[in-house]
């Protein structure tokens, strides 16, 4: 299961965006992660073996300090 994850940072966080991004990029199953302009703060490409692994990756990203929430777009 592959898909893009849009990541929204917590505006009250004291963590630097680059530090948050580095933690996201080092998460298992994340192929790449970039800071972006627009309505979201960052995007990541997740390549997981199945839906459970995809969900586990989302939960790990959401648990990173400075991440407020995520939104996913799964590739069909």
C-alpha positions in Angstrom: 0.0 0.0 0.0 1.5 3.3 -1.1 0.4 6.9 -0.7 1.1 10.5 0.1 0.7 11.8 3.6 0.0 15.5 4.0 1.4 16.7 7.3 0.2 19.7 9.3 2.6 21.1 12.0 1.4 22.4 15.4 1.8 26.2 15.1 2.5 26.4 18.9 5.4 23.9 18.7 8.9 25.0 19.6 10.3 22.4 17.3 11.9 23.6 14.1 10.2 22.4 10.9 13.5 20.9 9.7 13.8 18.9 12.9 10.3 17.6 12.6 10.9 16.7 8.9 14.0 14.8 9.7 12.1 12.6 12.2 9.4 12.0 9.6 11.9 11.1 7.0 13.6 8.6 9.3 10.3 6.8 10.1 10.1 3.2 8.7 8.3 3.0 5.4 8.7 6.7 4.5 10.4 6.9 1.1 10.8 10.7 1.2 9.5 13.8 3.0 9.7 17.4 2.0 8.6 20.8 3.4 6.2 22.3 1.0 4.3 25.6 0.4 0.5 25.8 0.4 -2.1 24.6 2.8 0.0 21.8 4.3 3.5 22.0 5.9 5.1 18.9 4.6 4.4 15.8 2.5 5.8 12.3 2.8 5.6 9.2 0.5 4.8 6.0 2.4 5.5 2.6 0.9 4.1 -0.1 3.2 3.7 -3.8 2.7 0.0 -3.7 3.7 -2.7 -1.5 5.3 -1.6 -2.4 8.8 2.0 -1.3 8.1 0.6 1.9 6.5 -1.5 2.6 9.6 1.5 2.0 11.9 3.5 4.5 9.9 0.8 7.1 10.1 0.5 6.6 13.9 4.3 7.0 14.2 4.2 10.2 12.1 1.3 11.6 14.2 3.2 10.8 17.4 6.2 13.0 16.4 6.4 16.2 18.5 5.3 19.1 16.4 3.0 17.2 14.2 -0.6 18.4 14.6 -2.4 16.1 12.2 -2.1 14.2 8.9 -4.2 13.6 5.8 -3.7 10.7 3.4 -4.0 10.0 -0.3 -3.6 6.4 -1.0 -2.4 5.4 -4.5 -4.7 2.9 -6.2 
